[in-house]
Amino acid sequence: MADSVVLDAVDLHILRLLQNDARTTYRELAAEVGVAPSTCLDRVARLRRTGVILGHQLRLDPAKLGRGLEALLLVQVRPHRRELIGPFVDRIRALPESRALFHLTGPDDYLVHVAVADPADLQRLVLDEFTSRREVARVETRLIFQQWECGPLLPPSASPSLSAD
């Protein structure tokens, strides 16, 4: 893969630690990884510069914001043409209920993760923002009962470890 970046064990350890807590200080990272703070700072800067680290995000609890019902919407768009796709994607991304949007292969064209207040709000969203659009041929809804975060993302060459870092 042409876009991949060569990472050594120290880089991988830094990434694992930052994925578990992005607020970890350079001093704490350096002590945990076993390098000087200036070396740690340089490595994190390189990881940002090369695009390995894309940014930092604040995670919010949708239920505490009045959006306690989450769902996945499988959307089929017809005809599947670029001039319809662009405005569709822009509109869906602009919806406050949209959490993530994926363009798929297979019978469904898009998977949209949404967070809404309740079943009536979900019905309103599907009817008013999806099925009312002329390019949307079909929407299937899947409620999310529970969600788990998975382990840190590491390159395929890094063998997964069952030990806690």
N, C-alpha and C positions, 0 to 999 in steps of 0.2 A: 504494500500500500504506500503510495508516494507521499501522502500527507502525514504519515506516522513520524513520531519523534523518538529518538533513542533515549531510553531512560535507564539509569542504573539503579542499584538497590537503595541508595540514599534518596534519589528522586521518588521512587515508589513508596518508600517509608514516609516521606514528607506528604505525598499525595494522600496516602491512607489516613494519616493524622488529620490533615486539613479537611478531608471529607467527613470525618467524624466530628470535628469542631473547627469551623472556619475562623473562629475568633482566637485560636491558639496564637500566642505571641511568637515572634521570631526567636526570642530567648528560650522559651519553652520547647519550641520545635528543635532548635539546635541542641539543647540538652538531651532530648529524647532520641534524636538521630545520631548524636555523637560527633557533631561538627561545630565549628566556630559560628557564632551568630552572624558574622559578616558573610560567611560561606553560605549559610542558610538563606540569608536575604538575597544573595546573588542567584542561588538556585531557584527560589520562588519567582524572582524577577524573570529568569529565563523561561520558566514554565508558563508564565503569563505571556511573555513576548512571543513564544512559539505557539500560543493558542491552546496549550494543554489545559491550563486553567482559564476558564471562560469568564469568570466573575464570581460574585458572592450574592446569594439570595437570602431573603428573609422568608421563612416558612410561617404561614399563618394557619390557624385552625378554622376551617370553613364553618364548622358548627357554632363556634363562638362569635362568628360574624353573621349569624342568622341564615347560613346556607348549609344546613345539616344533612341534606339529602344529596348524594353524589351519584352520577350515572355516566354510563358510556353510551354514546349514540353512534350507531353504525349508519352511515349515510351513503346512499347511492345517488350519483349525479348523472343526469342524462340530458342532452348529449354531453359526453366527457370531453369538452373542448376548451382550449386555453382561454378563449375570450369569456367564457362563463366561469372558469375555475378561479381566475384572479379576483374578481369581485366577490365571489362566494367565500374564498379564504379570508379576504380582508374583512368582510362582514362578520364572519364567525369569530375571528380573532378579536374583533372590537367588542363583542358581547361581554358584559361583566360576569356572566355565568360561566364563560369558557375558561377552562384551566389548562387544557392542552389540545392540540389538533395534530392529527397524523394523517398523511396521505398514504394509502395502502395499495397493495396489489390484491387481486381476487375480486369476488363479486361486489364487495363494498369498496367505495372509493375513499372514504374518510372515517376516522374514528375520532370522536370529540368527547373529551372528558369535561363534564359540566358539574357545577355545584349550585344547587337551588334551595329554596326555603322548605318546600314540601311537595307532595305529589301534584297538587293543583298548579304550583309554580312550574314544575317540570312539564306538565301538560300544556300550559300556556307557552312555554319556551319552544316545545316541539311544534305546536300548531302555528304560532305566530312568527317564529324565526326560521324554521326549517321547512316544514311541509307547505307553507304558503309561498315559498320561493319556486318559481317556474322550473328551475333546473334540478330541483330535488325530486327524484323519482320515488325514493323509499327511505324511511327512517326506522331502525329497530333500536329499542331502548333496553339497556341492561342496568339494573340498579347495582350499586357497589355496597355490599354489606360491610366489608372491612378491607383495610389496605395496610400493607406492611412495607417498610423501607427495606431495601436489600443492601448487601455489603458494598464496600467501595468498588468503584469501577477501576480495573487495572488492565493493562494490555494483555493480549492472549498469551504472550510468552511468560508472563509472571504467574507462576503456579499459585492457585488459591491456598490460603493457609487457614486452618481451623483454629489457630491460636488467636487469642485476643491481643490487640495492639494497644 
